[in-house]
Amino acid sequence: MPDFNKSSDGLIPVIIQDNKTNVVLMLGYMNEEALNKTNTEKRVTFFSRSKKRLWTKGEESGNYLDVNELLLDCDKDTILIKATPRGVVCHSGADTCFNEVNNENFLYQLEETIRKRMANPSEESYVSSLVGKGMNKIAQKVGEEAIELLIEAKDTNDELFKSEAADLLFHYLILLSAKGFSLNEISKVLESRSKK
């Protein structure tokens, strides 16, 4: 249990981290009541210092933060919540209040775009078109892209090699989504192997 008595106002900082990408999304504050409500509802509720009341993130916008895991630091005066965001996090419309942009995060954003195109097919979407042709065609396309990458690996044109590597990665993400898996699940497999 956190030690809310460490600060005179009974509030402790709470860091929100995306459960899938590990990107830091925002910082808020909780008192004991906010923590209890968060634990009960499995949605992040802060104590708003400006409104002077409990405030569930997304109560007006619908952009809730669903709790996956709650961790307490060693001093028991800071909480880390790994959450799944239901929409944008920042009031500015950004995915994070820290405007963090990195290549790792982009892959997860691309994965989400692929999922959306699969769920809402359109004639203009390459992903929708490929997925519509079935699993065999998706797998075949991954194989073709892998062979093209191998061919470029034997040559010395770095730009063509990078282009083929990007094509393979893109089609691999489509295959993962079509099979119902996520990049995060594959990352966990690799992480478990690294501990052996």
C-alpha positions in Angstrom: 0.0 0.0 0.0 1.4 3.5 -0.9 2.4 5.8 1.9 0.1 8.8 1.4 1.4 10.4 4.6 4.7 11.3 2.9 3.2 14.5 1.4 1.3 17.1 3.3 -1.6 17.0 0.9 -1.9 13.3 0.9 -1.2 13.0 -2.8 1.4 10.8 -4.6 2.5 11.0 -8.2 1.3 8.4 -10.6 3.1 7.7 -13.9 1.0 6.2 -16.7 2.8 4.0 -19.2 1.3 2.4 -22.3 1.0 -1.4 -21.5 1.9 -2.3 -25.1 4.6 0.2 -26.1 6.0 1.2 -22.7 5.7 4.8 -23.8 5.2 7.2 -20.9 1.7 8.7 -21.5 1.2 11.2 -18.6 1.6 12.0 -15.0 -1.2 12.6 -12.4 -1.7 12.5 -8.7 -3.8 10.2 -6.5 -5.0 10.2 -3.0 -6.2 7.0 -1.3 -9.8 7.4 -2.5 -8.6 7.8 -6.1 -6.5 4.7 -5.8 -9.4 2.7 -4.4 -11.7 3.8 -7.2 -9.0 2.9 -9.8 -8.5 -0.6 -8.3 -12.3 -1.2 -8.1 -13.2 0.1 -11.6 -9.9 -0.9 -13.4 -9.9 2.6 -14.9 -7.4 5.3 -13.9 -8.9 7.9 -11.6 -6.8 10.8 -10.4 -7.3 13.5 -7.8 -7.4 16.7 -9.8 -5.4 19.4 -8.0 -7.2 22.1 -10.1 -10.7 20.7 -9.8 -10.1 19.6 -6.2 -12.0 16.4 -6.7 -11.7 12.9 -8.1 -11.3 12.8 -11.9 -11.5 9.7 -14.0 -9.4 10.1 -17.1 -11.8 10.1 -20.0 -14.9 10.9 -18.0 -15.8 13.6 -20.6 -14.0 12.5 -23.7 -14.4 8.7 -23.4 -10.6 8.3 -23.7 -10.3 6.1 -20.7 -7.1 4.5 -19.4 -7.8 0.8 -18.6 -5.5 -0.6 -15.9 -3.4 -3.6 -16.8 -0.9 -3.5 -14.0 -0.2 -1.3 -11.0 3.3 -1.1 -9.5 4.6 0.6 -6.4 8.1 2.0 -6.2 10.6 1.0 -3.4 9.8 4.0 -1.3 6.1 3.5 -1.5 5.5 7.1 -2.6 5.1 6.8 -6.4 2.9 4.5 -8.5 3.5 3.2 -12.0 0.3 2.2 -13.9 0.6 0.2 -17.1 -2.6 1.0 -18.9 -4.3 0.5 -22.3 -5.4 3.9 -23.6 -8.9 4.1 -25.2 -8.1 7.0 -27.5 -5.7 9.9 -27.3 -4.3 10.7 -23.9 -3.2 14.4 -24.0 -5.8 17.2 -24.1 -3.8 18.5 -27.1 -5.0 15.4 -29.1 -1.6 13.7 -28.9 -1.1 10.1 -27.8 1.2 11.2 -25.0 1.6 14.3 -22.9 5.4 14.1 -23.5 5.3 14.2 -27.3 7.6 11.1 -27.3 8.3 9.9 -30.8 10.6 7.0 -31.5 10.9 4.2 -34.0 9.8 1.6 -31.6 6.6 3.5 -30.9 6.0 3.9 -34.6 5.9 0.2 -35.2 3.2 -0.2 -32.6 1.3 2.7 -34.3 1.7 1.0 -37.6 0.4 -2.3 -36.1 -2.7 -0.4 -34.8 -3.3 1.1 -38.3 -3.1 -2.4 -39.8 -5.6 -3.7 -37.3 -8.0 -0.8 -38.1 -7.7 -1.4 -41.8 -8.4 -5.1 -41.2 -11.5 -4.3 -39.1 -12.8 -1.6 -41.5 -11.9 -2.8 -45.0 -11.9 -0.3 -47.9 -11.1 -0.6 -51.6 -8.4 2.0 -51.3 -6.5 0.1 -48.6 -3.6 -2.2 -49.6 -3.9 -4.0 -46.3 -7.6 -4.6 -46.8 -7.0 -5.9 -50.3 -4.2 -8.3 -49.2 -6.1 -9.6 -46.1 -9.2 -10.1 -48.3 -7.2 -12.6 -50.4 -6.7 -14.9 -47.4 -4.0 -16.3 -45.2 -2.2 -18.2 -47.9 -1.7 -15.0 -49.9 -0.5 -13.1 -46.9 2.0 -15.8 -46.0 3.1 -16.0 -49.7 3.7 -12.2 -49.7 5.9 -12.5 -46.6 7.9 -15.2 -48.3 8.4 -13.1 -51.4 9.5 -10.1 -49.4 12.0 -12.3 -47.5 13.5 -13.6 -50.7 13.8 -10.0 -52.1 15.6 -9.0 -48.9 18.0 -11.9 -49.2 18.8 -10.9 -52.8 19.5 -7.3 -51.8 21.6 -8.5 -48.9 24.1 -10.0 -51.4 24.4 -6.7 -53.3 25.8 -3.3 -52.1 22.9 -1.0 -52.6 22.1 0.0 -49.0 19.0 2.0 -50.0 17.4 -1.0 -51.8 18.3 -3.3 -48.9 16.6 -0.9 -46.4 13.6 -0.6 -48.7 13.2 -4.4 -48.9 13.7 -4.8 -45.2 10.9 -2.3 -44.6 8.6 -4.2 -47.0 9.3 -7.5 -45.2 8.6 -5.9 -41.8 5.4 -4.3 -43.0 4.1 -7.6 -44.4 5.3 -9.5 -41.3 3.1 -7.1 -39.2 0.1 -7.9 -41.4 0.7 -11.6 -41.0 1.0 -11.2 -37.2 -2.3 -9.3 -37.1 -4.0 -11.7 -39.4 -3.0 -14.6 -37.2 -4.3 -12.7 -34.1 -1.0 -12.0 -32.6 0.7 -8.7 -31.6 4.3 -7.4 -31.9 4.3 -7.2 -28.1 3.6 -11.0 -27.8 6.6 -11.7 -30.1 8.8 -9.3 -28.1 7.9 -11.2 -24.9 9.0 -14.5 -26.6 12.4 -12.9 -27.5 12.7 -11.4 -24.0 12.1 -14.8 -22.4 14.8 -16.4 -24.6 17.3 -13.7 -23.6 17.0 -14.8 -20.0 18.2 -18.4 -20.7 
